[in-house]
């Protein structure tokens, strides 16, 4: 069993919060600068890797995202976010079947995370598996707040193959 990581301490927790703020503001450069201030021993902490992934996702650097997420999955396999980030990276690299396979194998480990069935629905829709996509979307609605899941689904281009059945037209 992998050891759990200790929570970040002062001053690194403040650098992390600042980096998260810069990511939310859409400024990956400033976010990266905040992460560079971390003590070396904490730069591979799962919380840092999650933010580093978000920075590279903003930059559309999916190869770097995949490497970061692979490290996160290896060092913190109990964290749902790592598995999601790994699958999203694969999907953005046009490796959607791998993204599906990766996420499907851990879906039962995270039964309360609506983002897993939601992303499985996206991958199925993109792979032309419409029936299965509907199944996963229904699961996401059962696990998450249905109205929020639906609001996300009607604007998600990955679910475009389902839009007509939802009564929507292509935007």
DSSP file (Angstrom, degrees, kcal/mol; ACC not computed):
  #  RESIDUE AA STRUCTURE BP1 BP2  ACC     N-H-->O    O-->H-N    N-H-->O    O-->H-N    TCO  KAPPA ALPHA  PHI   PSI    X-CA   Y-CA   Z-CA
    1    1 A X              0   0    0      0, 0.0     2,-0.2     0, 0.0     0, 0.0   0.000 360.0 360.0 360.0 135.8    0.0    0.0    0.0
    2    2 A X        -     0   0    0      1,-0.1     2,-0.1    72,-0.0    73,-0.0  -0.479 360.0-108.0 -75.2 143.7    1.3    3.4   -0.9
    3    3 A X        -     0   0    0     -2,-0.2     2,-0.2     1,-0.1    -1,-0.1  -0.394  31.4-114.6 -69.5 148.6    1.9    5.9    1.9
    4    4 A X        -     0   0    0     -2,-0.1     2,-0.3     1,-0.1    -1,-0.1  -0.579  33.2-115.6 -78.1 146.9   -0.5    8.8    2.2
    5    5 A X        -     0   0    0     -2,-0.2     2,-0.1     1,-0.1     3,-0.1  -0.618  25.5-116.2 -85.7 142.4    1.0   12.2    1.6
    6    6 A X        -     0   0    0     -2,-0.3     3,-0.1     1,-0.1    -1,-0.1  -0.440  38.4 -97.8 -71.4 148.6    1.2   14.7    4.4
    7    7 A X        -     0   0    0     -2,-0.1    -1,-0.1     1,-0.1     6,-0.1  -0.351  48.3 -96.7 -62.0 149.3   -0.7   17.9    4.0
    8    8 A X        -     0   0    0      4,-0.1     2,-0.2    -3,-0.1    -1,-0.1  -0.379  43.3-153.0 -68.0 148.4    1.3   20.8    2.7
    9    9 A X    >>  -     0   0    0      1,-0.1     4,-1.9    -3,-0.1     3,-0.5  -0.589  35.0 -30.1-115.4 175.1    2.6   23.2    5.4
   10   10 A X  T 34 S+     0   0    0      1,-0.3    -1,-0.1     2,-0.2     0, 0.0  -0.455 121.6  12.2 -62.4 138.2    3.6   26.8    5.5
   11   11 A X  T >> S+     0   0    0     -2,-0.1     4,-1.6    -3,-0.1     3,-1.0  -0.988 124.1  57.6 -92.8  -3.1    4.8   28.4    3.2
   12   12 A X  H <> S+     0   0    0     -3,-0.5     4,-2.5     1,-0.3    -2,-0.2   0.830  99.2  60.5 -61.0 -33.7    4.0   25.9    0.5
   13   13 A X  H 3X S+     0   0    0     -4,-1.9     4,-2.2     1,-0.2    -1,-0.3   0.868 105.5  49.7 -61.3 -34.4    0.3   25.8    1.2
   14   14 A X  H <> S+     0   0    0     -3,-1.0     4,-2.3     2,-0.2    -1,-0.2   0.881 109.0  50.9 -72.4 -37.6    0.2   29.5    0.4
   15   15 A X  H  X S+     0   0    0     -4,-1.6     4,-2.6     2,-0.2    -2,-0.2   0.905 110.8  50.5 -62.9 -40.1    2.1   29.0   -2.9
   16   16 A X  H  X S+     0   0    0     -4,-2.5     4,-2.7     2,-0.2    -2,-0.2   0.938 110.5  47.9 -63.1 -46.7   -0.4   26.3   -3.8
   17   17 A X  H  X S+     0   0    0     -4,-2.2     4,-2.1     1,-0.2    -1,-0.2   0.894 112.8  49.1 -62.3 -39.3   -3.4   28.5   -3.1
   18   18 A X  H  X S+     0   0    0     -4,-2.3     4,-2.4     2,-0.2    -1,-0.2   0.919 110.8  50.1 -65.6 -42.5   -1.8   31.3   -5.1
   19   19 A X  H  X S+     0   0    0     -4,-2.6     4,-2.3     1,-0.2    -2,-0.2   0.915 109.8  50.9 -62.0 -42.7   -1.1   28.9   -8.0
   20   20 A X  H  X S+     0   0    0     -4,-2.7     4,-2.5     1,-0.2    -1,-0.2   0.900 109.3  51.8 -61.1 -40.3   -4.7   27.7   -7.9
   21   21 A X  H  X S+     0   0    0     -4,-2.1     4,-1.7     1,-0.2    -2,-0.2   0.916 109.2  48.9 -62.0 -43.8   -5.9   31.3   -8.0
   22   22 A X  H  <>S+     0   0    0     -4,-2.4     5,-3.1     2,-0.2     4,-0.3   0.881 110.0  52.1 -64.8 -37.3   -3.8   32.0  -11.0
   23   23 A X  H ><5S+     0   0    0     -4,-2.3     3,-1.6     1,-0.2    -2,-0.2   0.942 109.0  50.0 -62.1 -46.3   -5.1   28.9  -12.8
   24   24 A X  H 3<5S+     0   0    0     -4,-2.5    -1,-0.2     1,-0.3    -2,-0.2   0.818 109.4  52.0 -62.4 -30.4   -8.7   30.0  -12.1
   25   25 A X  T 3<5S-     0   0    0     -4,-1.7    -1,-0.3    -5,-0.2    -2,-0.2   0.480 119.5-112.7 -83.2  -2.6   -7.9   33.4  -13.5
   26   26 A X  T < 5S+     0   0    0     -3,-1.6     2,-0.5    -4,-0.3    -3,-0.2   0.794  77.8 127.2  78.7  28.5   -6.5   31.8  -16.7
   27   27 A X     >< +     0   0    0     -5,-3.1     4,-1.8     1,-0.1     5,-0.1  -0.739  24.3 168.4-120.2  82.8   -2.9   32.8  -16.0
   28   28 A X  H  > S+     0   0    0     -2,-0.5     4,-2.3     1,-0.2     5,-0.2   0.779  74.5  61.1 -66.5 -26.1   -0.7   29.6  -16.3
   29   29 A X  H  > S+     0   0    0      2,-0.2     4,-1.9     1,-0.2    -1,-0.2   0.959 108.3  41.5 -65.9 -49.9    2.5   31.6  -16.3
   30   30 A X  H  > S+     0   0    0      1,-0.2     4,-1.8     2,-0.2    -1,-0.2   0.875 113.0  55.5 -64.6 -36.5    2.0   33.2  -12.9
   31   31 A X  H  X S+     0   0    0     -4,-1.8     4,-1.9     1,-0.2    -1,-0.2   0.920 107.3  49.7 -61.4 -43.1    0.7   29.9  -11.6
   32   32 A X  H  X S+     0   0    0     -4,-2.3     4,-1.7     1,-0.2    -1,-0.2   0.894 106.9  55.0 -62.4 -40.4    3.9   28.2  -12.7
   33   33 A X  H  X S+     0   0    0     -4,-1.9     4,-0.5     1,-0.2    -1,-0.2   0.879 106.2  51.8 -62.2 -37.2    5.9   30.9  -11.0
   34   34 A X  H >< S+     0   0    0     -4,-1.8     3,-1.2     1,-0.2     4,-0.2   0.918 108.6  50.5 -63.9 -42.8    4.1   30.2   -7.7
   35   35 A X  H >< S+     0   0    0     -4,-1.9     3,-1.4     1,-0.3    -1,-0.2   0.804 100.4  64.2 -67.4 -27.6    4.9   26.4   -7.9
   36   36 A X  H 3< S+     0   0    0     -4,-1.7    -1,-0.3     1,-0.3    -2,-0.2   0.693  92.9  64.2 -68.4 -16.8    8.5   27.2   -8.5
   37   37 A X  T << S+     0   0    0     -3,-1.2    -1,-0.3    -4,-0.5    -2,-0.2   0.565  80.1 112.9 -82.4  -8.3    8.7   28.7   -5.1
   38   38 A X  S <  S-     0   0    0     -3,-1.4     2,-0.1    -4,-0.2     5,-0.1  -0.237  82.0 -98.0 -62.7 149.6    7.9   25.3   -3.4
   39   39 A X    >>  -     0   0    0      1,-0.1     3,-1.9     3,-0.1     4,-0.6  -0.475  39.1-117.6 -59.1 140.2   10.5   23.5   -1.3
   40   40 A X  G >4 S+     0   0    0      1,-0.3     3,-1.3     2,-0.2     4,-0.3   0.859 112.2  59.8 -52.6 -40.3   12.0   20.9   -3.6
   41   41 A X  G 34 S+     0   0    0      1,-0.3    -1,-0.3     2,-0.1     3,-0.2   0.701 107.6  46.2 -65.9 -17.9   10.8   18.0   -1.5
   42   42 A X  G X4 S+     0   0    0     -3,-1.9     3,-1.8     1,-0.2    -1,-0.3   0.454  82.4  93.6-103.1  -1.9    7.2   19.1   -2.0
   43   43 A X  T << S+     0   0    0     -3,-1.3    -1,-0.2    -4,-0.6    -2,-0.1   0.713  90.0  46.5 -67.2 -18.3    7.2   19.7   -5.8
   44   44 A X  T 3  S+     0   0    0     -4,-0.3    -1,-0.3    -3,-0.2    -2,-0.1   0.224  81.6 129.7-105.7  14.1    6.0   16.2   -6.4
   45   45 A X  S X> S-     0   0    0     -3,-1.8     4,-2.4     1,-0.1     3,-0.7  -0.421  70.3-118.3 -63.1 141.2    3.2   16.3   -3.8
   46   46 A X  H 3> S+     0   0    0      1,-0.3     4,-2.3     2,-0.2     5,-0.2   0.857 113.9  54.6 -53.3 -39.0   -0.1   15.2   -5.3
   47   47 A X  H 3> S+     0   0    0      1,-0.2     4,-1.4     2,-0.2    -1,-0.3   0.879 110.5  46.7 -63.4 -36.0   -1.7   18.6   -4.6
   48   48 A X  H <> S+     0   0    0     -3,-0.7     4,-2.9    -6,-0.2    -2,-0.2   0.904 110.3  52.4 -70.6 -42.3    1.1   20.3   -6.6
   49   49 A X  H  X S+     0   0    0     -4,-2.4     4,-2.6     1,-0.2    -2,-0.2   0.882 105.8  55.1 -61.9 -38.0    0.8   17.8   -9.4
   50   50 A X  H  X S+     0   0    0     -4,-2.3     4,-1.8    -5,-0.2    -1,-0.2   0.922 112.8  41.7 -61.0 -44.1   -2.9   18.5   -9.7
   51   51 A X  H  X S+     0   0    0     -4,-1.4     4,-2.2     2,-0.2    -2,-0.2   0.897 112.1  54.3 -71.1 -39.9   -2.3   22.2  -10.2
   52   52 A X  H  X S+     0   0    0     -4,-2.9     4,-2.2     1,-0.2    -2,-0.2   0.907 107.6  51.6 -60.2 -40.2    0.7   21.6  -12.5
   53   53 A X  H  X S+     0   0    0     -4,-2.6     4,-2.5     1,-0.2    -1,-0.2   0.929 108.3  51.2 -59.8 -45.3   -1.6   19.4  -14.7
   54   54 A X  H  X S+     0   0    0     -4,-1.8     4,-2.2     1,-0.2    -2,-0.2   0.870 108.0  53.0 -61.5 -37.1   -4.2   22.3  -14.8
   55   55 A X  H  X S+     0   0    0     -4,-2.2     4,-1.4     2,-0.2    -1,-0.2   0.952 112.3  43.3 -61.9 -49.9   -1.4   24.7  -15.9
   56   56 A X  H  <>S+     0   0    0     -4,-2.2     5,-2.8     1,-0.2     4,-0.2   0.819 110.6  56.3 -69.0 -29.8   -0.3   22.5  -18.7
   57   57 A X  H ><5S+     0   0    0     -4,-2.5     3,-1.4     3,-0.2    -1,-0.2   0.910 104.6  52.8 -65.9 -41.2   -4.0   21.8  -19.7
   58   58 A X  H 3<5S+     0   0    0     -4,-2.2    -1,-0.2     1,-0.3    -2,-0.2   0.858 111.3  47.0 -58.9 -34.4   -4.5   25.6  -20.0
   59   59 A X  T 3<5S-     0   0    0     -4,-1.4    -1,-0.3    -5,-0.1    -2,-0.2   0.450 112.1-124.1 -85.7  -1.3   -1.5   25.6  -22.3
   60   60 A X  T < 5 +     0   0    0     -3,-1.4     2,-1.3    -4,-0.2    -3,-0.2   0.796  61.0 148.0  59.8  31.0   -2.9   22.6  -24.2
   61   61 A X     >< +     0   0    0     -5,-2.8     4,-2.1     1,-0.2    -1,-0.2  -0.663  14.3 167.7 -93.8  78.0    0.3   20.7  -23.6
   62   62 A X  H  >  +     0   0    0     -2,-1.3     4,-2.3     1,-0.2    -1,-0.2   0.764  68.7  59.1 -71.4 -27.1   -1.3   17.3  -23.4
   63   63 A X  H  > S+     0   0    0      2,-0.2     4,-1.9     1,-0.2    -1,-0.2   0.940 109.9  43.9 -64.6 -45.3    1.9   15.3  -23.5
   64   64 A X  H  > S+     0   0    0      1,-0.2     4,-2.6     2,-0.2    -2,-0.2   0.904 112.0  54.4 -64.2 -40.4    3.1   17.1  -20.3
   65   65 A X  H  X S+     0   0    0     -4,-2.1     4,-2.9     1,-0.2     5,-0.2   0.915 106.8  51.3 -58.1 -43.2   -0.4   16.6  -18.8
   66   66 A X  H  X S+     0   0    0     -4,-2.3     4,-2.3     1,-0.2    -1,-0.2   0.914 111.1  47.2 -62.7 -42.9   -0.2   12.8  -19.5
   67   67 A X  H  X S+     0   0    0     -4,-1.9     4,-1.9     2,-0.2    -1,-0.2   0.919 113.9  47.3 -64.4 -43.9    3.2   12.6  -17.8
   68   68 A X  H  X S+     0   0    0     -4,-2.6     4,-2.3     1,-0.2    -2,-0.2   0.934 113.6  47.5 -63.5 -45.9    2.1   14.6  -14.8
   69   69 A X  H  X S+     0   0    0     -4,-2.9     4,-2.8     1,-0.2    17,-0.2   0.867 108.2  55.5 -65.5 -36.0   -1.1   12.6  -14.5
   70   70 A X  H  X S+     0   0    0     -4,-2.3     4,-1.9    -5,-0.2    -1,-0.2   0.908 109.4  47.3 -62.4 -40.8    0.8    9.3  -14.8
   71   71 A X  H  X S+     0   0    0     -4,-1.9     4,-2.6     2,-0.2     5,-0.3   0.911 111.7  50.6 -64.7 -42.4    3.0   10.4  -11.9
   72   72 A X  H  X S+     0   0    0     -4,-2.3     4,-2.5     1,-0.2    -2,-0.2   0.912 110.1  49.0 -62.7 -43.4   -0.1   11.3   -9.9
   73   73 A X  H  < S+     0   0    0     -4,-2.8    -1,-0.2     9,-0.3    -2,-0.2   0.886 114.6  46.4 -63.3 -38.6   -1.8    8.0  -10.5
   74   74 A X  H  < S+     0   0    0     -4,-1.9     3,-0.4    -5,-0.2    -2,-0.2   0.898 120.9  35.5 -71.5 -40.7    1.4    6.1   -9.5
   75   75 A X  H  < S+     0   0    0     -4,-2.6    -2,-0.2     1,-0.2    -3,-0.2   0.722 133.3  23.8 -89.5 -21.9    2.0    8.2   -6.3
   76   76 A X    ><  +     0   0    0     -4,-2.5     3,-1.9    -5,-0.3     6,-0.3  -0.465  64.8 161.7-141.1  65.9   -1.6    8.8   -5.2
   77   77 A X  T 3  S+     0   0    0     -3,-0.4     6,-0.1     1,-0.3    -1,-0.1   0.658  72.6  64.8 -66.0 -14.5   -3.8    6.0   -6.7
   78   78 A X  T 3  S+     0   0    0     -3,-0.1     2,-0.7     4,-0.0    -1,-0.3   0.539  81.6  94.4 -83.8  -5.7   -6.6    6.7   -4.2
   79   79 A X    X>  -     0   0    0     -3,-1.9     4,-1.0    -7,-0.2     3,-0.6  -0.782  63.0-157.2 -92.6 119.1   -7.1   10.2   -5.6
   80   80 A X  H 3> S+     0   0    0     -2,-0.7     4,-2.3     1,-0.2     3,-0.3   0.861  87.8  67.3 -58.3 -38.8   -9.8   10.2   -8.2
   81   81 A X  H 3> S+     0   0    0      1,-0.2     4,-3.0     2,-0.2    -1,-0.2   0.856  95.7  54.9 -56.6 -39.4   -8.4   13.4   -9.8
   82   82 A X  H <> S+     0   0    0     -3,-0.6     4,-2.4    -6,-0.3    -9,-0.3   0.920 108.9  47.0 -61.6 -44.3   -5.3   11.6  -11.0
   83   83 A X  H  X S+     0   0    0     -4,-1.0     4,-2.2    -3,-0.3    -1,-0.2   0.895 114.2  48.1 -64.9 -40.1   -7.3    9.0  -12.9
   84   84 A X  H  X S+     0   0    0     -4,-2.3     4,-2.9     2,-0.2     5,-0.2   0.937 112.6  47.8 -64.8 -46.3   -9.5   11.7  -14.4
   85   85 A X  H  X S+     0   0    0     -4,-3.0     4,-2.2     1,-0.2    -2,-0.2   0.882 111.0  51.8 -63.6 -37.3   -6.6   13.8  -15.4
   86   86 A X  H  X S+     0   0    0     -4,-2.4     4,-2.1   -17,-0.2    -1,-0.2   0.939 113.2  44.0 -63.2 -46.7   -4.8   10.8  -16.9
   87   87 A X  H  X S+     0   0    0     -4,-2.2     4,-2.6     2,-0.2    -2,-0.2   0.901 112.1  51.8 -67.0 -41.4   -7.9    9.9  -19.0
   88   88 A X  H  X S+     0   0    0     -4,-2.9     4,-2.6     2,-0.2    -1,-0.2   0.914 109.2  51.8 -60.9 -41.7   -8.6   13.4  -20.1
   89   89 A X  H  X S+     0   0    0     -4,-2.2     4,-1.3    -5,-0.2    -2,-0.2   0.932 110.1  48.2 -60.3 -46.4   -5.0   13.7  -21.2
   90   90 A X  H  <>S+     0   0    0     -4,-2.1     5,-2.5     1,-0.2     3,-0.5   0.930 111.9  50.0 -59.4 -45.6   -5.3   10.5  -23.3
   91   91 A X  H ><5S+     0   0    0     -4,-2.6     3,-1.9     1,-0.2     5,-0.3   0.917 108.7  51.3 -60.2 -44.8   -8.5   11.7  -24.8
   92   92 A X  H 3<5S+     0   0    0     -4,-2.6    -1,-0.2     1,-0.3    -2,-0.2   0.732 105.8  56.6 -67.2 -21.0   -7.0   15.1  -25.8
   93   93 A X  T 3<5S-     0   0    0     -4,-1.3    -1,-0.3    -3,-0.5    -2,-0.2   0.174 124.7-106.2 -91.2  16.7   -4.2   13.2  -27.4
   94   94 A X  T < 5S+     0   0    0     -3,-1.9    -3,-0.2     1,-0.1     3,-0.2   0.826  89.6 121.7  61.2  34.5   -6.8   11.4  -29.6
   95   95 A X     >< +     0   0    0     -5,-2.5     4,-2.2    -6,-0.2     3,-0.2  -0.445  25.2 149.0-117.9  54.3   -6.4    8.2  -27.6
   96   96 A X  H  >  +     0   0    0     -5,-0.3     4,-2.7     1,-0.2     5,-0.2   0.842  65.9  54.8 -64.7 -38.3  -10.0    8.0  -26.6
   97   97 A X  H  > S+     0   0    0      1,-0.2     4,-2.7     2,-0.2    -1,-0.2   0.917 110.6  47.2 -63.2 -40.4  -10.3    4.3  -26.4
   98   98 A X  H  > S+     0   0    0      2,-0.2     4,-2.8     1,-0.2    -2,-0.2   0.894 110.0  53.7 -64.3 -39.4   -7.4    4.2  -24.0
   99   99 A X  H  X S+     0   0    0     -4,-2.2     4,-2.2     2,-0.2     5,-0.2   0.931 111.3  45.7 -59.9 -45.4   -9.0    7.0  -22.0
  100  100 A X  H  X S+     0   0    0     -4,-2.7     4,-3.0     2,-0.2     5,-0.2   0.951 113.1  48.8 -61.6 -50.8  -12.1    4.9  -21.7
  101  101 A X  H  X S+     0   0    0     -4,-2.7     4,-1.7     1,-0.2    -2,-0.2   0.906 111.9  49.8 -57.5 -44.0  -10.3    1.7  -20.8
  102  102 A X  H  < S+     0   0    0     -4,-2.8     4,-0.5     1,-0.2    -1,-0.2   0.922 116.4  39.9 -61.7 -46.8   -8.3    3.5  -18.1
  103  103 A X  H >X S+     0   0    0     -4,-2.2     3,-1.0    -5,-0.2     4,-0.7   0.867 110.4  58.3 -75.2 -35.9  -11.2    5.2  -16.5
  104  104 A X  H >< S+     0   0    0     -4,-3.0     3,-0.9     1,-0.2     4,-0.4   0.891 100.0  58.3 -59.6 -40.1  -13.5    2.2  -16.8
  105  105 A X  T 3< S+     0   0    0     -4,-1.7    -1,-0.2     1,-0.2    -2,-0.2   0.706 115.0  35.5 -67.8 -17.9  -11.1    0.0  -14.8
  106  106 A X  T X> S+     0   0    0     -3,-1.0     3,-1.2    -4,-0.5     4,-0.8   0.385  85.5 102.7-112.7   2.9  -11.3    2.3  -11.8
  107  107 A X  G X< S+     0   0    0     -3,-0.9     3,-0.9    -4,-0.7     6,-0.2   0.871  81.8  51.1 -56.2 -40.3  -14.9    3.4  -12.0
  108  108 A X  G >4 S+     0   0    0     -4,-0.4     3,-0.6     1,-0.2    -1,-0.3   0.710 100.4  64.1 -72.9 -18.9  -16.0    1.1   -9.1
  109  109 A X  G <4 S+     0   0    0     -3,-1.2    -1,-0.2     1,-0.3    -2,-0.2   0.732 110.2  38.2 -73.8 -20.8  -13.2    2.4   -6.9
  110  110 A X  G X<  +     0   0    0     -3,-0.9     3,-1.6    -4,-0.8    -1,-0.3  -0.523  67.3 158.6-128.6  64.3  -14.8    5.9   -6.9
  111  111 A X  T <  S+     0   0    0     -3,-0.6    -1,-0.1     1,-0.3    -2,-0.1   0.662  73.8  53.3 -67.3 -15.8  -18.6    5.3   -6.8
  112  112 A X  T 3  S+     0   0    0     -3,-0.1     2,-0.8     1,-0.1    -1,-0.3   0.354  84.5  96.3-100.4   6.3  -19.4    8.8   -5.4
  113  113 A X    X>  -     0   0    0     -3,-1.6     3,-1.2    -6,-0.2     4,-0.7  -0.838  51.4-170.8-101.4 104.4  -17.6   10.7   -8.1
  114  114 A X  H 3> S+     0   0    0     -2,-0.8     4,-2.0     1,-0.2     5,-0.2   0.753  79.1  71.7 -66.2 -23.3  -20.0   11.8  -10.9
  115  115 A X  H 3> S+     0   0    0      1,-0.2     4,-2.4     2,-0.2    -1,-0.2   0.783  91.1  59.4 -65.9 -25.9  -17.1   13.0  -13.1
  116  116 A X  H <> S+     0   0    0     -3,-1.2     4,-2.4     2,-0.2    -1,-0.2   0.982 110.3  37.5 -70.2 -55.4  -16.1    9.4  -13.8
  117  117 A X  H  X S+     0   0    0     -4,-0.7     4,-2.2     1,-0.2    -2,-0.2   0.871 116.2  56.6 -63.0 -31.2  -19.3    8.2  -15.3
  118  118 A X  H  X S+     0   0    0     -4,-2.0     4,-2.0     2,-0.2    -1,-0.2   0.947 109.8  43.1 -61.9 -48.3  -19.7   11.6  -17.0
  119  119 A X  H  X S+     0   0    0     -4,-2.4     4,-2.6     1,-0.2    -1,-0.2   0.867 110.8  55.5 -68.0 -34.9  -16.3   11.3  -18.7
  120  120 A X  H  X S+     0   0    0     -4,-2.4     4,-2.5     2,-0.2    -1,-0.2   0.895 106.9  51.8 -61.6 -38.0  -17.0    7.7  -19.6
  121  121 A X  H  X S+     0   0    0     -4,-2.2     4,-2.5     2,-0.2    -2,-0.2   0.917 109.1  50.2 -61.9 -43.3  -20.2    9.0  -21.3
  122  122 A X  H  X S+     0   0    0     -4,-2.0     4,-2.2     2,-0.2    -2,-0.2   0.932 111.8  46.8 -60.3 -46.6  -18.1   11.5  -23.2
  123  123 A X  H  X S+     0   0    0     -4,-2.6     4,-1.7     1,-0.2    -2,-0.2   0.910 112.3  49.8 -65.3 -41.9  -15.7    8.9  -24.4
  124  124 A X  H  <>S+     0   0    0     -4,-2.5     5,-2.9     2,-0.2     4,-0.4   0.915 109.7  51.7 -62.4 -42.4  -18.4    6.5  -25.4
  125  125 A X  H ><5S+     0   0    0     -4,-2.5     3,-1.0     1,-0.2    -1,-0.2   0.910 111.6  47.0 -60.3 -41.9  -20.2    9.3  -27.4
  126  126 A X  H 3<5S+     0   0    0     -4,-2.2    -1,-0.2     1,-0.2    -2,-0.2   0.783 110.8  52.3 -71.0 -26.6  -16.9   10.1  -29.2
  127  127 A X  T 3<5S-     0   0    0     -4,-1.7    -1,-0.2    -5,-0.2    -2,-0.2   0.405 119.0-109.6 -88.8   1.8  -16.4    6.4  -29.9
  128  128 A X  T < 5S+     0   0    0     -3,-1.0     2,-1.2    -4,-0.4    -3,-0.2   0.644  78.5 132.1  81.0  14.7  -19.9    6.0  -31.4
  129  129 A X     >< +     0   0    0     -5,-2.9     4,-2.4     1,-0.2     5,-0.2  -0.607  23.5 164.4 -97.9  72.2  -21.2    3.9  -28.5
  130  130 A X  H  >  +     0   0    0     -2,-1.2     4,-2.3     1,-0.2    -1,-0.2   0.890  68.9  50.7 -61.7 -45.5  -24.4    6.0  -28.1
  131  131 A X  H  > S+     0   0    0      1,-0.2     4,-1.9     2,-0.2    -1,-0.2   0.933 114.1  44.8 -59.9 -45.9  -26.3    3.5  -25.9
  132  132 A X  H  > S+     0   0    0      1,-0.2     4,-2.4     2,-0.2    -1,-0.2   0.868 109.0  57.4 -67.3 -34.8  -23.4    3.1  -23.5
  133  133 A X  H  X S+     0   0    0     -4,-2.4     4,-2.4     1,-0.2    -1,-0.2   0.922 106.8  48.8 -60.0 -43.7  -22.9    6.9  -23.5
  134  134 A X  H  X S+     0   0    0     -4,-2.3     4,-2.6     2,-0.2    -1,-0.2   0.906 108.7  54.0 -62.0 -41.5  -26.5    7.3  -22.3
  135  135 A X  H  X S+     0   0    0     -4,-1.9     4,-2.1     1,-0.2    -2,-0.2   0.946 111.7  43.6 -56.8 -49.5  -26.0    4.7  -19.6
  136  136 A X  H  X S+     0   0    0     -4,-2.4     4,-2.5     1,-0.2    -1,-0.2   0.868 111.8  53.3 -67.7 -35.9  -23.0    6.5  -18.2
  137  137 A X  H  X S+     0   0    0     -4,-2.4     4,-2.0     2,-0.2    -1,-0.2   0.903 108.9  49.7 -65.6 -39.3  -24.7    9.9  -18.5
  138  138 A X  H  X S+     0   0    0     -4,-2.6     4,-1.9     2,-0.2    -2,-0.2   0.899 109.9  51.5 -63.1 -40.3  -27.6    8.5  -16.5
  139  139 A X  H  X S+     0   0    0     -4,-2.1     4,-2.3     1,-0.2     5,-0.3   0.913 107.4  52.5 -62.2 -42.3  -25.1    7.2  -13.9
  140  140 A X  H  X S+     0   0    0     -4,-2.5     4,-3.0     1,-0.2    -1,-0.2   0.899 109.1  50.2 -60.5 -40.2  -23.5   10.6  -13.6
  141  141 A X  H  < S+     0   0    0     -4,-2.0     5,-0.4     1,-0.2    -1,-0.2   0.856 110.8  49.5 -66.5 -35.0  -26.9   12.1  -13.0
  142  142 A X  H  < S+     0   0    0     -4,-1.9    -2,-0.2     1,-0.1    -1,-0.2   0.871 118.5  37.9 -70.6 -36.9  -27.6    9.6  -10.3
  143  143 A X  H  < S+     0   0    0     -4,-2.3    -2,-0.2    -5,-0.1   -29,-0.2   0.878 122.7  37.5 -82.6 -40.8  -24.3   10.2   -8.5
  144  144 A X  S  < S-     0   0    0     -4,-3.0     2,-0.8    -5,-0.3     3,-0.1  -0.152 110.5 -66.6 -96.9-167.1  -24.1   13.9   -9.0
  145  145 A X    >>  -     0   0    0      1,-0.2     4,-2.3    -2,-0.1     3,-0.9  -0.787  49.0-145.8 -85.0 111.0  -26.6   16.7   -8.9
  146  146 A X  H 3> S+     0   0    0     -2,-0.8     4,-2.8    -5,-0.4     5,-0.2   0.837  93.5  51.2 -52.7 -44.4  -28.7   15.8  -12.0
  147  147 A X  H 3> S+     0   0    0      1,-0.2     4,-2.1     2,-0.2    -1,-0.3   0.868 112.1  47.8 -65.7 -34.0  -29.4   19.4  -13.1
  148  148 A X  H <> S+     0   0    0     -3,-0.9     4,-2.0     2,-0.2    -1,-0.2   0.900 112.0  49.4 -70.9 -40.7  -25.7   20.4  -12.9
  149  149 A X  H  X S+     0   0    0     -4,-2.3     4,-2.6     2,-0.2    -2,-0.2   0.937 113.4  46.7 -62.0 -46.3  -24.7   17.3  -14.9
  150  150 A X  H  X S+     0   0    0     -4,-2.8     4,-2.0    -5,-0.2    -2,-0.2   0.895 109.4  53.8 -64.0 -40.7  -27.4   18.0  -17.5
  151  151 A X  H  < S+     0   0    0     -4,-2.1     4,-0.3    -5,-0.2    -1,-0.2   0.885 112.8  44.4 -61.7 -38.3  -26.4   21.7  -17.7
  152  152 A X  H >X S+     0   0    0     -4,-2.0     3,-1.3     1,-0.2     4,-0.6   0.908 110.8  54.9 -69.7 -42.6  -22.8   20.6  -18.3
  153  153 A X  H >< S+     0   0    0     -4,-2.6     3,-0.7     1,-0.3    -2,-0.2   0.841  99.0  59.9 -62.7 -36.2  -23.8   17.9  -20.9
  154  154 A X  T 3< S+     0   0    0     -4,-2.0    -1,-0.3     1,-0.2    -2,-0.1   0.599 114.6  35.6 -74.5  -8.2  -25.8   20.3  -23.1
  155  155 A X  T <4 S+     0   0    0     -3,-1.3     2,-0.7    -4,-0.3    -1,-0.2   0.385  89.5 107.5-119.0   0.9  -22.7   22.4  -23.8
  156  156 A X    X<  -     0   0    0     -3,-0.7     3,-1.9    -4,-0.6     4,-0.1  -0.713  56.5-155.1 -86.4 114.1  -20.0   19.7  -23.8
  157  157 A X  G >  S+     0   0    0     -2,-0.7     3,-1.3     1,-0.3     4,-0.2   0.758  92.1  66.6 -61.2 -23.1  -18.8   19.2  -27.4
  158  158 A X  G 3  S+     0   0    0      1,-0.3     3,-0.3     2,-0.1    -1,-0.3   0.767 103.2  46.9 -67.2 -22.8  -17.7   15.6  -26.5
  159  159 A X  G X> S+     0   0    0     -3,-1.9     3,-2.5    -6,-0.2     4,-0.7   0.283  76.9 113.2 -99.5   9.8  -21.4   14.8  -26.0
  160  160 A X  H X>  +     0   0    0     -3,-1.3     3,-1.3     1,-0.3     4,-0.6   0.839  66.9  65.6 -51.4 -37.9  -22.4   16.4  -29.3
  161  161 A X  H 34 S+     0   0    0     -3,-0.3    -1,-0.3     1,-0.3     4,-0.2   0.729 106.3  44.9 -59.1 -17.5  -23.5   13.0  -30.7
  162  162 A X  H <> S+     0   0    0     -3,-2.5     4,-1.3     1,-0.1     3,-0.4   0.569  88.0  90.2 -97.6 -11.5  -26.2   12.9  -28.0
  163  163 A X  H X<>S+     0   0    0     -3,-1.3     5,-3.0    -4,-0.7     3,-0.5   0.872  82.3  54.7 -57.7 -42.1  -27.4   16.5  -28.4
  164  164 A X  G ><5S+     0   0    0     -4,-0.6     3,-1.3     1,-0.3    -1,-0.2   0.912 108.8  48.8 -60.2 -41.4  -30.1   15.7  -31.0
  165  165 A X  G 345S+     0   0    0     -3,-0.4    -1,-0.3     1,-0.3    -2,-0.2   0.741 107.6  56.2 -69.1 -21.7  -31.6   13.1  -28.7
  166  166 A X  G <<5S-     0   0    0     -4,-1.3    -1,-0.3    -3,-0.5    -2,-0.2   0.486 124.0-106.6 -84.2  -3.5  -31.5   15.7  -26.0
  167  167 A X  T < 5S+     0   0    0     -3,-1.3     2,-0.3    -4,-0.4    -3,-0.2   0.709  81.5 124.0  84.7  21.2  -33.5   18.0  -28.2
  168  168 A X      < -     0   0    0     -5,-3.0    -1,-0.3    -6,-0.2     2,-0.3  -0.770  50.6-142.2-112.0 158.0  -30.6   20.3  -29.0
  169  169 A X        -     0   0    0     -2,-0.3     2,-0.0    -3,-0.1    -9,-0.0  -0.816  40.7 -81.9-112.2 158.9  -29.0   21.3  -32.2
  170  170 A X              0   0    0     -2,-0.3    -1,-0.1     1,-0.2   -13,-0.0  -0.357 360.0 360.0 -59.2 134.1  -25.4   21.8  -32.9
  171  171 A X              0   0    0     -2,-0.0    -1,-0.2    -3,-0.0   -16,-0.0   0.479 360.0 360.0 -70.8 360.0  -24.2   25.2  -31.6
